[in-house]
Amino acid sequence: MSNENLSVHGFGVNARTQCAHYHSERDIIAIKHKCCGTFYACIQCHTELADHAPVVWPKTERDAEAILCGNCHNQLSIAEYLACDNTCPACQAAFNPGCANHYPLYFEM
């Protein structure tokens, strides 16, 4: 599902969902947080802006469309994102492979 009007929250967020914390050419995903249903550019943006603690997506909700490609604005399910091999299946933009280090902050592993 593509939707270019989705709002991504964070500090210094640009059209590609890069923020003040993560802004390399490959830092182009935003994640909808389970706790509030809001897209944030990164966990640090959520921590600094939200008035609540983040909640991890449970394994049972891998079908939730919770990932937004900042290049084409396609929404991916958590399962699609975890299986995509660091490339958007819609536009083939490269995602940062280092994001895998942060999966436990967003997803039950």
MARBAVEX-432743 format. One record per residue (C-alpha): x, y, z; chain; residue number from 1; residue in one letter. Coordinates in steps of 0.2 Angstrom, whole numbers, plus 5000, padded with zeros to 4 digits. Layout:
N
east, north, up, tinu, loba, dose
X, Y, Z, A, NUM, A
...
//
This chain:
109
east, north, up, tinu, loba, dose
5000, 5000, 5000, A, 1, M
5007, 5017, 4995, A, 2, S
5003, 5033, 5004, A, 3, N
5013, 5048, 5002, A, 4, E
5003, 5058, 5014, A, 5, N
5008, 5048, 5030, A, 6, L
5016, 5059, 5043, A, 7, S
5033, 5053, 5051, A, 8, V
5037, 5061, 5067, A, 9, H
5055, 5065, 5073, A, 10, G
5068, 5078, 5074, A, 11, F
5073, 5085, 5057, A, 12, G
5063, 5072, 5047, A, 13, V
5065, 5074, 5029, A, 14, N
5054, 5067, 5014, A, 15, A
5065, 5051, 5014, A, 16, R
5061, 5049, 5033, A, 17, T
5079, 5052, 5038, A, 18, Q
5081, 5061, 5055, A, 19, C
5094, 5070, 5065, A, 20, A
5099, 5054, 5073, A, 21, H
5100, 5043, 5057, A, 22, Y
5102, 5051, 5040, A, 23, H
5114, 5041, 5029, A, 24, S
5108, 5037, 5012, A, 25, E
5102, 5020, 5018, A, 26, R
5092, 5026, 5033, A, 27, D
5076, 5028, 5024, A, 28, I
5063, 5018, 5034, A, 29, I
5051, 5024, 5048, A, 30, A
5042, 5012, 5060, A, 31, I
5025, 5013, 5066, A, 32, K
5026, 5010, 5085, A, 33, H
5014, 4997, 5092, A, 34, K
5011, 5008, 5108, A, 35, C
5003, 5023, 5098, A, 36, C
5001, 5019, 5080, A, 37, G
5012, 5033, 5075, A, 38, T
5027, 5032, 5063, A, 39, F
5043, 5039, 5070, A, 40, Y
5059, 5040, 5060, A, 41, A
5069, 5031, 5074, A, 42, C
5067, 5024, 5092, A, 43, I
5077, 5039, 5098, A, 44, Q
5064, 5051, 5090, A, 45, C
5050, 5042, 5099, A, 46, H
5059, 5042, 5116, A, 47, T
5062, 5061, 5115, A, 48, E
5045, 5066, 5108, A, 49, L
5032, 5053, 5114, A, 50, A
5024, 5054, 5132, A, 51, D
5026, 5036, 5134, A, 52, H
5037, 5021, 5133, A, 53, A
5039, 5011, 5117, A, 54, P
5030, 4994, 5115, A, 55, V
5038, 4980, 5105, A, 56, V
5027, 4972, 5091, A, 57, W
5023, 4954, 5096, A, 58, P
5028, 4940, 5085, A, 59, K
5009, 4936, 5082, A, 60, T
5007, 4953, 5073, A, 61, E
5020, 4951, 5060, A, 62, R
5006, 4955, 5047, A, 63, D
5004, 4973, 5053, A, 64, A
5009, 4986, 5040, A, 65, E
5021, 4995, 5052, A, 66, A
5036, 4999, 5040, A, 67, I
5037, 5014, 5028, A, 68, L
5050, 5015, 5015, A, 69, C
5056, 5033, 5014, A, 70, G
5060, 5032, 4996, A, 71, N
5044, 5026, 4988, A, 72, C
5032, 5028, 5003, A, 73, H
5026, 5010, 5002, A, 74, N
5020, 5002, 5018, A, 75, Q
5027, 4985, 5022, A, 76, L
5021, 4972, 5034, A, 77, S
5034, 4968, 5048, A, 78, I
5036, 4950, 5040, A, 79, A
5039, 4958, 5023, A, 80, E
5052, 4970, 5031, A, 81, Y
5061, 4956, 5041, A, 82, L
5062, 4945, 5025, A, 83, A
5067, 4959, 5012, A, 84, C
5086, 4957, 5013, A, 85, D
5088, 4976, 5016, A, 86, N
5080, 4981, 5000, A, 87, T
5062, 4988, 4997, A, 88, C
5052, 4976, 4988, A, 89, P
5043, 4990, 4979, A, 90, A
5056, 5001, 4973, A, 91, C
5073, 4992, 4977, A, 92, Q
5080, 5006, 4987, A, 93, A
5093, 5000, 4999, A, 94, A
5090, 4999, 5018, A, 95, F
5103, 5001, 5031, A, 96, N
5108, 4983, 5036, A, 97, P
5113, 4990, 5053, A, 98, G
5095, 4992, 5057, A, 99, C
5095, 4974, 5061, A, 100, A
5104, 4978, 5077, A, 101, N
5089, 4988, 5083, A, 102, H
5076, 4975, 5079, A, 103, Y
5073, 4970, 5097, A, 104, P
5069, 4988, 5101, A, 105, L
5054, 4987, 5089, A, 106, Y
5050, 4968, 5086, A, 107, F
5048, 4953, 5098, A, 108, E
5062, 4942, 5091, A, 109, M
//
